[in-house]
Amino acid sequence: MFPALLAAVSAAPAPASKVTTLPFTVPPNLQFDTTPHSWLATHAGWLTHTFASLFVLSGILLVVLLALQTTKQEGLSGTLGGRVESATRRLGLDQQIARVTQTVAIAFVVLATVISLSGI
């Protein structure tokens, strides 16, 4: 059964390839809309770039600070890969890192809000 089907399929002529055209034409000098869409982007473009840069930097800093946070069971050295506790660690370092992380997280949320409201 299958050899007869294979012979019938191979004996059939191949369909002619058709070139299809698009129903519309694309202009050769296609340009994108690069005009600013908000008042802030129109009148203070440098400020929008500053907000965006600060947002990216605060995001990277937040990731680094969260990676430095210690767990309850392990110390700072346990977070960085080792299990040996450091005897020379300053008291209050964990609280200082937590306070800086909290400040960076608040700045990250505020910058995200400003960027979303400004329409950039």
Order of alpha helices (4+ residues) and beta strands (2+ residues): alpha-alpha-alpha-alpha-alpha
